[in-house]
Amino acid sequence: MSKWIEVVELYKIPVLGSRLIKTRDMDIAVFRASDDRVFAVHDACPHRGGPLSQGIVHGHTVTCPLHNWKIDLYSGNALAPDHGCTNVFPVKVEDGKVYLQLVGENEEAAC
């Protein structure tokens, strides 16, 4: 079963920036776009596992700092000509707090 957990207050994520959330199983990058949309993805580029949380956010895309792969923050898919994907996680903002939906032990995050 999935559950929502509070991970950070929205104002603590800079516009066009990110915060790194460490879980027992993986690191998750939570991004804030210029329109205040919030996204959460596994903090690993599908190319070579680069730290997406350290990438540059533009629109609803992040560019991996290692090899410039562009990752769509909605889907986790690499943009052409590259291919591959990283897991995305449901995220919501309520009363200025960001919540992340983590998957249960018997579930997997969507890629």
C-alpha positions as protocol buffer text, in pm:
chain_id: "A"
residue {
  index: 1
  type: MET
  ca { x: 0 y: 0 z: 0 }
}
residue {
  index: 2
  type: SER
  ca { x: 123 y: 349 z: -84 }
}
residue {
  index: 3
  type: LYS
  ca { x: 133 y: 631 z: 166 }
}
residue {
  index: 4
  type: TRP
  ca { x: 185 y: 1007 z: 152 }
}
residue {
  index: 5
  type: ILE
  ca { x: 462 y: 1155 z: 364 }
}
residue {
  index: 6
  type: GLU
  ca { x: 553 y: 1518 z: 423 }
}
residue {
  index: 7
  type: VAL
  ca { x: 904 y: 1578 z: 290 }
}
residue {
  index: 8
  type: VAL
  ca { x: 970 y: 1954 z: 279 }
}
residue {
  index: 9
  type: GLU
  ca { x: 803 y: 2292 z: 293 }
}
residue {
  index: 10
  type: LEU
  ca { x: 755 y: 2441 z: -54 }
}
residue {
  index: 11
  type: TYR
  ca { x: 944 y: 2762 z: 26 }
}
residue {
  index: 12
  type: LYS
  ca { x: 1254 y: 2555 z: 107 }
}
residue {
  index: 13
  type: ILE
  ca { x: 1279 y: 2439 z: -255 }
}
residue {
  index: 14
  type: PRO
  ca { x: 1420 y: 2725 z: -462 }
}
residue {
  index: 15
  type: VAL
  ca { x: 1237 y: 2810 z: -784 }
}
residue {
  index: 16
  type: LEU
  ca { x: 1414 y: 2612 z: -1060 }
}
residue {
  index: 17
  type: GLY
  ca { x: 1588 y: 2413 z: -789 }
}
residue {
  index: 18
  type: SER
  ca { x: 1557 y: 2087 z: -600 }
}
residue {
  index: 19
  type: ARG
  ca { x: 1584 y: 1913 z: -267 }
}
residue {
  index: 20
  type: LEU
  ca { x: 1719 y: 1565 z: -215 }
}
residue {
  index: 21
  type: ILE
  ca { x: 1504 y: 1323 z: -14 }
}
residue {
  index: 22
  type: LYS
  ca { x: 1681 y: 1012 z: 112 }
}
residue {
  index: 23
  type: THR
  ca { x: 1471 y: 702 z: 170 }
}
residue {
  index: 24
  type: ARG
  ca { x: 1575 y: 359 z: 287 }
}
residue {
  index: 25
  type: ASP
  ca { x: 1581 y: 235 z: -74 }
}
residue {
  index: 26
  type: MET
  ca { x: 1688 y: 532 z: -286 }
}
residue {
  index: 27
  type: ASP
  ca { x: 1742 y: 904 z: -322 }
}
residue {
  index: 28
  type: ILE
  ca { x: 1455 y: 1108 z: -466 }
}
residue {
  index: 29
  type: ALA
  ca { x: 1497 y: 1454 z: -621 }
}
residue {
  index: 30
  type: VAL
  ca { x: 1205 y: 1692 z: -563 }
}
residue {
  index: 31
  type: PHE
  ca { x: 1201 y: 1981 z: -812 }
}
residue {
  index: 32
  type: ARG
  ca { x: 1017 y: 2314 z: -818 }
}
residue {
  index: 33
  type: ALA
  ca { x: 953 y: 2465 z: -1160 }
}
residue {
  index: 34
  type: SER
  ca { x: 916 y: 2837 z: -1231 }
}
residue {
  index: 35
  type: ASP
  ca { x: 535 y: 2796 z: -1228 }
}
residue {
  index: 36
  type: ASP
  ca { x: 557 y: 2636 z: -879 }
}
residue {
  index: 37
  type: ARG
  ca { x: 474 y: 2290 z: -1013 }
}
residue {
  index: 38
  type: VAL
  ca { x: 651 y: 2027 z: -805 }
}
residue {
  index: 39
  type: PHE
  ca { x: 792 y: 1699 z: -941 }
}
residue {
  index: 40
  type: ALA
  ca { x: 967 y: 1402 z: -785 }
}
residue {
  index: 41
  type: VAL
  ca { x: 1197 y: 1158 z: -965 }
}
residue {
  index: 42
  type: HIS
  ca { x: 1454 y: 897 z: -872 }
}
residue {
  index: 43
  type: ASP
  ca { x: 1778 y: 1092 z: -837 }
}
residue {
  index: 44
  type: ALA
  ca { x: 1955 y: 893 z: -1108 }
}
residue {
  index: 45
  type: CYS
  ca { x: 1984 y: 974 z: -1477 }
}
residue {
  index: 46
  type: PRO
  ca { x: 1898 y: 670 z: -1693 }
}
residue {
  index: 47
  type: HIS
  ca { x: 2224 y: 717 z: -1883 }
}
residue {
  index: 48
  type: ARG
  ca { x: 2490 y: 668 z: -1615 }
}
residue {
  index: 49
  type: GLY
  ca { x: 2311 y: 738 z: -1288 }
}
residue {
  index: 50
  type: GLY
  ca { x: 2408 y: 1104 z: -1268 }
}
residue {
  index: 51
  type: PRO
  ca { x: 2257 y: 1305 z: -979 }
}
residue {
  index: 52
  type: LEU
  ca { x: 1956 y: 1475 z: -1137 }
}
residue {
  index: 53
  type: SER
  ca { x: 1908 y: 1681 z: -819 }
}
residue {
  index: 54
  type: GLN
  ca { x: 2222 y: 1871 z: -921 }
}
residue {
  index: 55
  type: GLY
  ca { x: 2096 y: 1937 z: -1274 }
}
residue {
  index: 56
  type: ILE
  ca { x: 1958 y: 2251 z: -1432 }
}
residue {
  index: 57
  type: VAL
  ca { x: 1578 y: 2285 z: -1437 }
}
residue {
  index: 58
  type: HIS
  ca { x: 1417 y: 2451 z: -1739 }
}
residue {
  index: 59
  type: GLY
  ca { x: 1044 y: 2439 z: -1792 }
}
residue {
  index: 60
  type: HIS
  ca { x: 937 y: 2093 z: -1678 }
}
residue {
  index: 61
  type: THR
  ca { x: 1268 y: 1932 z: -1772 }
}
residue {
  index: 62
  type: VAL
  ca { x: 1596 y: 1877 z: -1590 }
}
residue {
  index: 63
  type: THR
  ca { x: 1935 y: 1845 z: -1760 }
}
residue {
  index: 64
  type: CYS
  ca { x: 2169 y: 1589 z: -1606 }
}
residue {
  index: 65
  type: PRO
  ca { x: 2491 y: 1754 z: -1488 }
}
residue {
  index: 66
  type: LEU
  ca { x: 2712 y: 1471 z: -1615 }
}
residue {
  index: 67
  type: HIS
  ca { x: 2631 y: 1428 z: -1984 }
}
residue {
  index: 68
  type: ASN
  ca { x: 2353 y: 1682 z: -2058 }
}
residue {
  index: 69
  type: TRP
  ca { x: 2071 y: 1431 z: -2100 }
}
residue {
  index: 70
  type: LYS
  ca { x: 1735 y: 1607 z: -2069 }
}
residue {
  index: 71
  type: ILE
  ca { x: 1472 y: 1430 z: -1857 }
}
residue {
  index: 72
  type: ASP
  ca { x: 1101 y: 1513 z: -1870 }
}
residue {
  index: 73
  type: LEU
  ca { x: 987 y: 1567 z: -1511 }
}
residue {
  index: 74
  type: TYR
  ca { x: 629 y: 1454 z: -1581 }
}
residue {
  index: 75
  type: SER
  ca { x: 720 y: 1111 z: -1718 }
}
residue {
  index: 76
  type: GLY
  ca { x: 1084 y: 1054 z: -1624 }
}
residue {
  index: 77
  type: ASN
  ca { x: 1161 y: 984 z: -1991 }
}
residue {
  index: 78
  type: ALA
  ca { x: 1480 y: 1103 z: -2157 }
}
residue {
  index: 79
  type: LEU
  ca { x: 1413 y: 1342 z: -2445 }
}
residue {
  index: 80
  type: ALA
  ca { x: 1519 y: 1241 z: -2799 }
}
residue {
  index: 81
  type: PRO
  ca { x: 1765 y: 1159 z: -2931 }
}
residue {
  index: 82
  type: ASP
  ca { x: 1841 y: 993 z: -2596 }
}
residue {
  index: 83
  type: HIS
  ca { x: 1623 y: 715 z: -2456 }
}
residue {
  index: 84
  type: GLY
  ca { x: 1554 y: 555 z: -2120 }
}
residue {
  index: 85
  type: CYS
  ca { x: 1368 y: 667 z: -1811 }
}
residue {
  index: 86
  type: THR
  ca { x: 1394 y: 720 z: -1438 }
}
residue {
  index: 87
  type: ASN
  ca { x: 1116 y: 651 z: -1189 }
}
residue {
  index: 88
  type: VAL
  ca { x: 868 y: 927 z: -1110 }
}
residue {
  index: 89
  type: PHE
  ca { x: 672 y: 961 z: -787 }
}
residue {
  index: 90
  type: PRO
  ca { x: 337 y: 1126 z: -717 }
}
residue {
  index: 91
  type: VAL
  ca { x: 377 y: 1454 z: -534 }
}
residue {
  index: 92
  type: LYS
  ca { x: 130 y: 1710 z: -402 }
}
residue {
  index: 93
  type: VAL
  ca { x: 141 y: 2045 z: -224 }
}
residue {
  index: 94
  type: GLU
  ca { x: -107 y: 2123 z: 54 }
}
residue {
  index: 95
  type: ASP
  ca { x: -90 y: 2424 z: 285 }
}
residue {
  index: 96
  type: GLY
  ca { x: 263 y: 2503 z: 167 }
}
residue {
  index: 97
  type: LYS
  ca { x: 392 y: 2153 z: 244 }
}
residue {
  index: 98
  type: VAL
  ca { x: 518 y: 1906 z: -15 }
}
residue {
  index: 99
  type: TYR
  ca { x: 404 y: 1544 z: 17 }
}
residue {
  index: 100
  type: LEU
  ca { x: 555 y: 1250 z: -163 }
}
residue {
  index: 101
  type: GLN
  ca { x: 373 y: 923 z: -226 }
}
residue {
  index: 102
  type: LEU
  ca { x: 606 y: 635 z: -161 }
}
residue {
  index: 103
  type: VAL
  ca { x: 530 y: 288 z: -287 }
}
residue {
  index: 104
  type: GLY
  ca { x: 481 y: -1 z: -49 }
}
residue {
  index: 105
  type: GLU
  ca { x: 714 y: -298 z: -14 }
}
residue {
  index: 106
  type: ASN
  ca { x: 535 y: -506 z: -279 }
}
residue {
  index: 107
  type: GLU
  ca { x: 495 y: -222 z: -532 }
}
residue {
  index: 108
  type: GLU
  ca { x: 730 y: -52 z: -774 }
}
residue {
  index: 109
  type: ALA
  ca { x: 743 y: 312 z: -880 }
}
residue {
  index: 110
  type: ALA
  ca { x: 640 y: 383 z: -1239 }
}
residue {
  index: 111
  type: CYS
  ca { x: 906 y: 464 z: -1496 }
}
